Amino acid sequence: MTITSTHKIILFDGVCNLCNSSVQLVLKNDAKDTFRLAALQSDAGQQLIQKFGIDTSETDSIILIVGETYYSKSTAALKIAKHLSGAFPLLYAFMIVPKFIRNIVYDYIAKNRYKWYGKQESCMIPTTELKSKFL
């Protein structure tokens, strides 16, 4: 897979049901083919985590890589929403809320995601049609 400077990379928890549902939402609403995806647990995900020196004990659910910068937690989620079709870009307005407040809500959901939504035994395997979207 070739990654160009126009692709933004989403790293997600591949065994989390909430994260996998969010990935499906991104795939359905990425009308401009903006994103490429990789599970944190995948080889590509691990290489990017290492390249950027990301501490997965601090962020273990979603990371957005744009060029040589990465975003995590609520900032990553809102920046992703900004590039989706439909009404999702309206969520970007929440960027005016201070990051520490946004991340309190984000961390609460992330901490409870397995309990509320469950966990898979392994990462999802993309269909043939979607393989080009995954690293």
N, CA and C atoms as an extended XYZ file, in Angstrom:
405
Properties=species:S:1:pos:R:3:atomname:S:1:resname:S:1:resid:I:1 pbc="F F F"
N         0.837       -1.185        0.000 N   MET     1
C         0.000        0.000        0.000 CA  MET     1
C         0.873        1.236        0.000 C   MET     1
N         0.531        2.177       -0.845 N   THR     2
C         1.245        3.431       -0.910 CA  THR     2
C         0.493        4.463       -0.072 C   THR     2
N         1.231        5.133        0.780 N   ILE     3
C         0.632        6.186        1.592 CA  ILE     3
C         1.159        7.502        1.076 C   ILE     3
N         0.262        8.390        0.729 N   THR     4
C         0.679        9.703        0.261 CA  THR     4
C         0.483       10.709        1.382 C   THR     4
N         0.972       11.898        1.178 N   SER     5
C         0.836       12.935        2.200 CA  SER     5
C        -0.628       13.332        2.402 C   SER     5
N        -1.503       12.942        1.478 N   THR     6
C        -2.915       13.286        1.643 CA  THR     6
C        -3.661       12.302        2.538 C   THR     6
N        -3.062       11.135        2.793 N   HIS     7
C        -3.723       10.158        3.652 CA  HIS     7
C        -3.421       10.429        5.116 C   HIS     7
N        -4.471       10.393        5.907 N   LYS     8
C        -4.333       10.469        7.350 CA  LYS     8
C        -4.503        9.039        7.855 C   LYS     8
N        -3.724        8.652        8.841 N   ILE     9
C        -3.735        7.268        9.317 CA  ILE     9
C        -4.423        7.199       10.675 C   ILE     9
N        -5.381        6.300       10.778 N   ILE    10
C        -6.070        6.054       12.043 CA  ILE    10
C        -5.567        4.735       12.602 C   ILE    10
N        -5.001        4.788       13.803 N   LEU    11
C        -4.640        3.583       14.541 CA  LEU    11
C        -5.739        3.346       15.561 C   LEU    11
N        -6.229        2.121       15.632 N   PHE    12
C        -7.348        1.810       16.524 CA  PHE    12
C        -7.107        0.490       17.229 C   PHE    12
N        -7.801        0.289       18.327 N   ASP    13
C        -7.727       -0.958       19.081 CA  ASP    13
C        -8.503       -2.015       18.309 C   ASP    13
N        -7.792       -2.939       17.706 N   GLY    14
C        -8.399       -3.925       16.816 CA  GLY    14
C        -9.271       -4.959       17.482 C   GLY    14
N        -9.195       -5.097       18.803 N   VAL    15
C       -10.027       -6.085       19.482 CA  VAL    15
C       -11.230       -5.467       20.191 C   VAL    15
N       -11.323       -4.162       20.179 N   CYS    16
C       -12.418       -3.444       20.852 CA  CYS    16
C       -13.631       -3.341       19.929 C   CYS    16
N       -14.780       -3.792       20.404 N   ASN    17
C       -15.999       -3.713       19.592 CA  ASN    17
C       -16.407       -2.271       19.303 C   ASN    17
N       -16.267       -1.374       20.269 N   LEU    18
C       -16.594        0.034       20.045 CA  LEU    18
C       -15.675        0.622       18.974 C   LEU    18
N       -14.386        0.320       19.061 N   CYS    19
C       -13.426        0.832       18.085 CA  CYS    19
C       -13.719        0.287       16.690 C   CYS    19
N       -14.052       -1.007       16.607 N   ASN    20
C       -14.372       -1.600       15.316 CA  ASN    20
C       -15.641       -0.995       14.724 C   ASN    20
N       -16.619       -0.692       15.559 N   SER    21
C       -17.830       -0.012       15.071 CA  SER    21
C       -17.486        1.384       14.565 C   SER    21
N       -16.578        2.051       15.258 N   SER    22
C       -16.150        3.383       14.838 CA  SER    22
C       -15.410        3.320       13.499 C   SER    22
N       -14.599        2.289       13.312 N   VAL    23
C       -13.897        2.101       12.040 CA  VAL    23
C       -14.910        1.896       10.917 C   VAL    23
N       -15.939        1.101       11.164 N   GLN    24
C       -16.980        0.882       10.157 CA  GLN    24
C       -17.667        2.206        9.804 C   GLN    24
N       -17.906        3.045       10.805 N   LEU    25
C       -18.507        4.355       10.575 CA  LEU    25
C       -17.597        5.219        9.701 C   LEU    25
N       -16.298        5.195        9.989 N   VAL    26
C       -15.333        5.954        9.181 CA  VAL    26
C       -15.342        5.439        7.743 C   VAL    26
N       -15.296        4.134        7.573 N   LEU    27
C       -15.279        3.557        6.223 CA  LEU    27
C       -16.508        3.970        5.417 C   LEU    27
N       -17.658        4.021        6.050 N   LYS    28
C       -18.897        4.393        5.358 CA  LYS    28
C       -18.959        5.878        5.019 C   LYS    28
N       -18.250        6.691        5.799 N   ASN    29
C       -18.376        8.145        5.650 CA  ASN    29
C       -17.094        8.840        5.191 C   ASN    29
N       -16.133        8.075        4.707 N   ASP    30
C       -14.881        8.636        4.199 CA  ASP    30
C       -15.011        8.846        2.689 C   ASP    30
N       -15.884        9.750        2.307 N   ALA    31
C       -16.217        9.972        0.897 CA  ALA    31
C       -15.025       10.457        0.073 C   ALA    31
N       -14.080       11.148        0.704 N   LYS    32
C       -12.932       11.699       -0.026 CA  LYS    32
C       -11.695       10.805        0.064 C   LYS    32
N       -11.859        9.579        0.573 N   ASP    33
C       -10.752        8.629        0.694 CA  ASP    33
C        -9.568        9.259        1.435 C   ASP    33
N        -9.867        9.877        2.556 N   THR    34
C        -8.876       10.598        3.346 CA  THR    34
C        -8.044        9.673        4.231 C   THR    34
N        -8.662        8.601        4.721 N   PHE    35
C        -8.041        7.806        5.777 CA  PHE    35
C        -7.516        6.458        5.323 C   PHE    35
N        -6.460        6.043        5.993 N   ARG    36
C        -5.968        4.676        5.965 CA  ARG    36
C        -6.000        4.206        7.416 C   ARG    36
N        -6.193        2.922        7.612 N   LEU    37
C        -6.395        2.397        8.956 CA  LEU    37
C        -5.438        1.268        9.274 C   LEU    37
N        -5.134        1.131       10.566 N   ALA    38
C        -4.333        0.011       11.039 CA  ALA    38
C        -4.673       -0.236       12.498 C   ALA    38
N        -4.805       -1.497       12.850 N   ALA    39
C        -5.003       -1.846       14.255 CA  ALA    39
C        -3.701       -1.574       15.010 C   ALA    39
N        -3.832       -1.131       16.244 N   LEU    40
C        -2.653       -0.915       17.079 CA  LEU    40
C        -1.831       -2.200       17.195 C   LEU    40
N        -2.522       -3.339       17.169 N   GLN    41
C        -1.876       -4.631       17.367 CA  GLN    41
C        -1.195       -5.159       16.094 C   GLN    41
N        -1.468       -4.550       14.950 N   SER    42
C        -0.905       -5.035       13.686 CA  SER    42
C         0.565       -4.647       13.563 C   SER    42
N         1.258       -5.288       12.622 N   ASP    43
C         2.661       -4.942       12.378 CA  ASP    43
C         2.799       -3.475       11.973 C   ASP    43
N         1.923       -3.025       11.069 N   ALA    44
C         1.972       -1.623       10.629 CA  ALA    44
C         1.705       -0.683       11.800 C   ALA    44
N         0.726       -1.033       12.627 N   GLY    45
C         0.414       -0.221       13.802 CA  GLY    45
C         1.588       -0.141       14.760 C   GLY    45
N         2.216       -1.273       15.012 N   GLN    46
C         3.365       -1.306       15.914 CA  GLN    46
C         4.542       -0.500       15.357 C   GLN    46
N         4.758       -0.565       14.055 N   GLN    47
C         5.836        0.211       13.433 CA  GLN    47
C         5.582        1.710       13.586 C   GLN    47
N         4.332        2.128       13.396 N   LEU    48
C         4.003        3.556       13.536 CA  LEU    48
C         4.093        4.007       14.993 C   LEU    48
N         3.665        3.169       15.914 N   ILE    49
C         3.777        3.485       17.346 CA  ILE    49
C         5.242        3.700       17.699 C   ILE    49
N         6.086        2.819       17.205 N   GLN    50
C         7.521        2.935       17.479 CA  GLN    50
C         8.111        4.180       16.807 C   GLN    50
N         7.755        4.398       15.550 N   LYS    51
C         8.280        5.555       14.808 CA  LYS    51
C         7.981        6.865       15.525 C   LYS    51
N         6.755        7.001       16.042 N   PHE    52
C         6.346        8.248       16.680 CA  PHE    52
C         6.604        8.261       18.188 C   PHE    52
N         7.093        7.156       18.741 N   GLY    53
C         7.373        7.098       20.172 CA  GLY    53
C         6.105        7.256       21.003 C   GLY    53
N         5.024        6.638       20.568 N   ILE    54
C         3.736        6.772       21.244 CA  ILE    54
C         3.684        5.823       22.434 C   ILE    54
N         3.313        6.356       23.578 N   ASP    55
C         3.170        5.564       24.801 CA  ASP    55
C         1.759        4.985       24.835 C   ASP    55
N         1.621        3.698       24.515 N   THR    56
C         0.293        3.086       24.462 CA  THR    56
C        -0.305        2.845       25.843 C   THR    56
N         0.464        3.050       26.905 N   SER    57
C        -0.135        2.975       28.239 CA  SER    57
C        -0.947        4.248       28.514 C   SER    57
N        -0.644        5.313       27.788 N   GLU    58
C        -1.387        6.576       27.909 CA  GLU    58
C        -2.528        6.654       26.907 C   GLU    58
N        -2.324        6.106       25.723 N   THR    59
C        -3.320        6.142       24.656 CA  THR    59
C        -3.373        4.767       24.031 C   THR    59
N        -4.480        4.062       24.247 N   ASP    60
C        -4.560        2.702       23.721 CA  ASP    60
C        -5.827        2.457       22.916 C   ASP    60
N        -6.482        3.520       22.474 N   SER    61
C        -7.725        3.287       21.743 CA  SER    61
C        -7.774        3.953       20.378 C   SER    61
N        -7.352        5.198       20.216 N   ILE    62
C        -7.371        5.825       18.896 CA  ILE    62
C        -6.254        6.858       18.777 C   ILE    62
N        -5.592        6.796       17.643 N   ILE    63
C        -4.515        7.730       17.334 CA  ILE    63
C        -4.680        8.126       15.872 C   ILE    63
N        -4.564        9.415       15.591 N   LEU    64
C        -4.625        9.918       14.230 CA  LEU    64
C        -3.253       10.469       13.872 C   LEU    64
N        -2.690        9.969       12.767 N   ILE    65
C        -1.391       10.447       12.297 CA  ILE    65
C        -1.622       11.277       11.040 C   ILE    65
N        -1.144       12.519       11.097 N   VAL    66
C        -1.241       13.438        9.968 CA  VAL    66
C         0.176       13.916        9.679 C   VAL    66
N         0.724       13.441        8.579 N   GLY    67
C         2.107       13.802        8.253 CA  GLY    67
C         3.049       13.297        9.321 C   GLY    67
N         3.780       14.194        9.940 N   GLU    68
C         4.736       13.827       10.988 CA  GLU    68
C         4.220       14.154       12.381 C   GLU    68
N         2.914       14.375       12.505 N   THR    69
C         2.297       14.709       13.781 CA  THR    69
C         1.243       13.667       14.110 C   THR    69
N         1.057       13.407       15.387 N   TYR    70
C        -0.034       12.520       15.767 CA  TYR    70
C        -0.910       13.177       16.825 C   TYR    70
N        -2.164       12.772       16.821 N   TYR    71
C        -3.157       13.261       17.770 CA  TYR    71
C        -3.774       12.048       18.450 C   TYR    71
N        -4.192       12.225       19.673 N   SER    72
C        -4.789       11.118       20.394 CA  SER    72
C        -6.059       11.565       21.112 C   SER    72
N        -6.754       10.580       21.614 N   LYS    73
C        -7.947       10.765       22.432 CA  LYS    73
C        -8.985       11.640       21.730 C   LYS    73
N        -9.564       12.591       22.452 N   SER    74
C       -10.671       13.381       21.901 CA  SER    74
C       -10.236       14.225       20.715 C   SER    74
N        -9.016       14.708       20.719 N   THR    75
C        -8.541       15.520       19.597 CA  THR    75
C        -8.512       14.686       18.323 C   THR    75
N        -8.030       13.453       18.414 N   ALA    76
C        -8.014       12.562       17.248 CA  ALA    76
C        -9.433       12.300       16.760 C   ALA    76
N       -10.330       11.987       17.671 N   ALA    77
C       -11.717       11.671       17.288 CA  ALA    77
C       -12.380       12.857       16.591 C   ALA    77
N       -12.185       14.057       17.119 N   LEU    78
C       -12.822       15.237       16.523 CA  LEU    78
C       -12.187       15.604       15.180 C   LEU    78
N       -10.871       15.431       15.063 N   LYS    79
C       -10.212       15.708       13.773 CA  LYS    79
C       -10.654       14.694       12.715 C   LYS    79
N       -10.906       13.461       13.119 N   ILE    80
C       -11.431       12.468       12.181 CA  ILE    80
C       -12.835       12.875       11.750 C   ILE    80
N       -13.683       13.221       12.697 N   ALA    81
C       -15.067       13.619       12.396 CA  ALA    81
C       -15.112       14.784       11.409 C   ALA    81
N       -14.163       15.688       11.525 N   LYS    82
C       -14.108       16.865       10.649 CA  LYS    82
C       -14.023       16.478        9.169 C   LYS    82
N       -13.433       15.315        8.865 N   HIS    83
C       -13.220       14.903        7.476 CA  HIS    83
C       -14.247       13.902        6.959 C   HIS    83
N       -15.232       13.578        7.762 N   LEU    84
C       -16.248       12.619        7.332 CA  LEU    84
C       -17.392       13.337        6.633 C   LEU    84
N       -18.193       12.573        5.906 N   SER    85
C       -19.351       13.162        5.227 CA  SER    85
C       -20.538       13.253        6.189 C   SER    85
N       -21.588       13.888        5.726 N   GLY    86
C       -22.789       14.035        6.548 CA  GLY    86
C       -22.625       15.123        7.597 C   GLY    86
N       -23.264       14.905        8.747 N   ALA    87
C       -23.251       15.903        9.818 CA  ALA    87
C       -22.047       15.760       10.751 C   ALA    87
N       -21.238       14.734       10.560 N   PHE    88
C       -20.113       14.495       11.469 CA  PHE    88
C       -19.166       15.681       11.625 C   PHE    88
N       -18.876       16.460       10.579 N   PRO    89
C       -17.979       17.612       10.767 CA  PRO    89
C       -18.480       18.629       11.804 C   PRO    89
N       -19.774       18.630       12.073 N   LEU    90
C       -20.306       19.537       13.093 CA  LEU    90
C       -19.738       19.232       14.482 C   LEU    90
N       -19.355       17.986       14.710 N   LEU    91
C       -18.765       17.604       15.999 CA  LEU    91
C       -17.454       18.332       16.271 C   LEU    91
N       -16.803       18.789       15.217 N   TYR    92
C       -15.531       19.498       15.373 CA  TYR    92
C       -15.692       20.761       16.222 C   TYR    92
N       -16.894       21.261       16.321 N   ALA    93
C       -17.148       22.440       17.166 CA  ALA    93
C       -16.764       22.183       18.623 C   ALA    93
N       -16.744       20.918       19.042 N   PHE    94
C       -16.363       20.591       20.413 CA  PHE    94
C       -14.886       20.855       20.691 C   PHE    94
N       -14.117       21.201       19.657 N   MET    95
C       -12.718       21.562       19.874 CA  MET    95
C       -12.588       22.817       20.737 C   MET    95
N       -13.649       23.605       20.829 N   ILE    96
C       -13.580       24.798       21.686 CA  ILE    96
C       -13.595       24.428       23.170 C   ILE    96
N       -14.069       23.227       23.482 N   VAL    97
C       -14.031       22.760       24.868 CA  VAL    97
C       -12.579       22.450       25.202 C   VAL    97
N       -12.100       22.904       26.345 N   PRO    98
C       -10.699       22.635       26.695 CA  PRO    98
C       -10.374       21.133       26.634 C   PRO    98
N        -9.187       20.854       26.132 N   LYS    99
C        -8.757       19.473       25.908 CA  LYS    99
C        -8.862       18.617       27.174 C   LYS    99
N        -8.485       19.157       28.310 N   PHE   100
C        -8.509       18.349       29.526 CA  PHE   100
C        -9.934       17.941       29.894 C   PHE   100
N       -10.910       18.767       29.574 N   ILE   101
C       -12.313       18.413       29.837 CA  ILE   101
C       -12.779       17.364       28.832 C   ILE   101
N       -12.473       17.582       27.547 N   ARG   102
C       -12.837       16.593       26.525 CA  ARG   102
C       -12.235       15.235       26.850 C   ARG   102
N       -10.988       15.233       27.299 N   ASN   103
C       -10.304       13.966       27.556 CA  ASN   103
C       -10.802       13.259       28.813 C   ASN   103
N       -11.382       13.993       29.751 N   ILE   104
C       -12.001       13.334       30.908 CA  ILE   104
C       -13.142       12.443       30.426 C   ILE   104
N       -13.978       12.977       29.546 N   VAL   105
C       -15.089       12.201       28.982 CA  VAL   105
C       -14.536       11.063       28.131 C   VAL   105
N       -13.579       11.366       27.278 N   TYR   106
C       -12.982       10.348       26.408 CA  TYR   106
C       -12.382        9.212       27.239 C   TYR   106
N       -11.605        9.562       28.253 N   ASP   107
C       -10.943        8.544       29.076 CA  ASP   107
C       -11.954        7.670       29.812 C   ASP   107
N       -13.052        8.249       30.255 N   TYR   108
C       -14.081        7.474       30.943 CA  TYR   108
C       -14.673        6.412       30.007 C   TYR   108
N       -14.973        6.830       28.786 N   ILE   109
C       -15.514        5.883       27.797 CA  ILE   109
C       -14.457        4.835       27.439 C   ILE   109
N       -13.225        5.275       27.191 N   ALA   110
C       -12.152        4.347       26.815 CA  ALA   110
C       -11.877        3.334       27.928 C   ALA   110
N       -11.917        3.787       29.152 N   LYS   111
C       -11.657        2.896       30.293 CA  LYS   111
C       -12.720        1.801       30.401 C   LYS   111
N       -13.943        2.108       30.023 N   ASN   112
C       -15.060        1.175       30.176 CA  ASN   112
C       -15.481        0.494       28.877 C   ASN   112
N       -14.767        0.723       27.788 N   ARG   113
C       -15.215        0.243       26.483 CA  ARG   113
C       -15.342       -1.271       26.403 C   ARG   113
N       -14.435       -2.005       27.016 N   TYR   114
C       -14.537       -3.471       26.966 CA  TYR   114
C       -15.728       -3.964       27.784 C   TYR   114
N       -15.943       -3.331       28.934 N   LYS   115
C       -17.052       -3.737       29.799 CA  LYS   115
C       -18.394       -3.446       29.130 C   LYS   115
N       -18.516       -2.289       28.490 N   TRP   116
C       -19.787       -1.882       27.886 CA  TRP   116
C       -20.036       -2.508       26.520 C   TRP   116
N       -19.001       -2.615       25.704 N   TYR   117
C       -19.172       -3.028       24.310 CA  TYR   117
C       -18.569       -4.398       23.991 C   TYR   117
N       -17.732       -4.906       24.869 N   GLY   118
C       -17.133       -6.209       24.643 CA  GLY   118
C       -15.816       -6.129       23.899 C   GLY   118
N       -15.250       -7.298       23.736 N   LYS   119
C       -13.917       -7.415       23.160 CA  LYS   119
C       -13.894       -8.643       22.267 C   LYS   119
N       -13.188       -8.550       21.156 N   GLN   120
C       -13.033       -9.676       20.247 CA  GLN   120
C       -11.766      -10.446       20.597 C   GLN   120
N       -11.694      -11.666       20.136 N   GLU   121
C       -10.507      -12.483       20.374 CA  GLU   121
C        -9.339      -12.065       19.484 C   GLU   121
N        -9.651      -11.495       18.320 N   SER   122
C        -8.598      -11.088       17.391 CA  SER   122
C        -9.058       -9.854       16.621 C   SER   122
N        -8.129       -9.240       15.920 N   CYS   123
C        -8.436       -8.056       15.124 CA  CYS   123
C        -9.332       -8.429       13.942 C   CYS   123
N       -10.141       -7.458       13.509 N   MET   124
C       -11.002       -7.709       12.359 CA  MET   124
C       -10.165       -7.884       11.097 C   MET   124
N       -10.670       -8.677       10.185 N   ILE   125
C       -10.010       -8.897        8.903 CA  ILE   125
C       -10.845       -8.181        7.848 C   ILE   125
N       -10.243       -7.202        7.156 N   PRO   126
C       -11.029       -6.454        6.171 CA  PRO   126
C       -11.438       -7.324        4.985 C   PRO   126
N       -12.575       -6.988        4.427 N   THR   127
C       -13.038       -7.679        3.237 CA  THR   127
C       -12.135       -7.311        2.064 C   THR   127
N       -12.247       -8.043        0.987 N   THR   128
C       -11.436       -7.784       -0.203 CA  THR   128
C       -11.623       -6.348       -0.678 C   THR   128
N       -12.881       -5.860       -0.660 N   GLU   129
C       -13.166       -4.497       -1.120 CA  GLU   129
C       -12.514       -3.434       -0.246 C   GLU   129
N       -12.318       -3.730        1.037 N   LEU   130
C       -11.802       -2.731        1.970 CA  LEU   130
C       -10.296       -2.845        2.229 C   LEU   130
N        -9.647       -3.854        1.701 N   LYS   131
C        -8.222       -4.054        1.985 CA  LYS   131
C        -7.367       -2.845        1.625 C   LYS   131
N        -7.751       -2.121        0.604 N   SER   132
C        -6.952       -0.958        0.194 CA  SER   132
C        -6.970        0.163        1.230 C   SER   132
N        -7.929        0.123        2.149 N   LYS   133
C        -8.036        1.146        3.193 CA  LYS   133
C        -7.159        0.830        4.420 C   LYS   133
N        -6.646       -0.396        4.483 N   PHE   134
C        -5.866       -0.828        5.650 CA  PHE   134
C        -4.394       -0.951        5.300 C   PHE   134
N        -3.555       -0.609        6.278 N   LEU   135
C        -2.106       -0.735        6.094 CA  LEU   135
C        -1.676       -2.170        6.379 C   LEU   135
